[in-house]
Amino acid sequence: MAGISKALKVCSTPYLLVLPCDSPLIDTALIDSLIEKMGVSKVDICVAHDGSIMHATFALMQTKLEKSLEEFLGEGGRKMALWYRQQSLERIDVSSHLEVLTNINRPEDFNL
């Protein structure tokens, strides 16, 4: 979360795209869905949801949230999903293509 906070401070655009570095199957359809939903719904954060849980590291957020996140961290907050729920939020359903959420963390994970 500290990395996102720093990125929000230096981002020169109205939006920050947050994606995990260990998910090599992210595709343009996911990113396009986040962008489209953000434009239509006028929310602060659009985040991927697999039908059961929110995947907070797959998100598009407005950079105006910089102060909100700074305050959350300053108060000891550490759960990304908790901070997201305090914002205007829209979930993007990725249940039909869950492979975009695949994490590669160990050598055996390469056997997709």
Secondary structure, DSSP 8 states (H G I E B T S, - for coil): -HHHHHHHHH--SSEEEE--TT-TT--HHHHHHHHHHHHHH--SEEEEE-SSSEEEEEEEEEGGGHHHHHHHHHTT---HHHHHHTS-EEEEE-GGGGGGG----SGGGG--
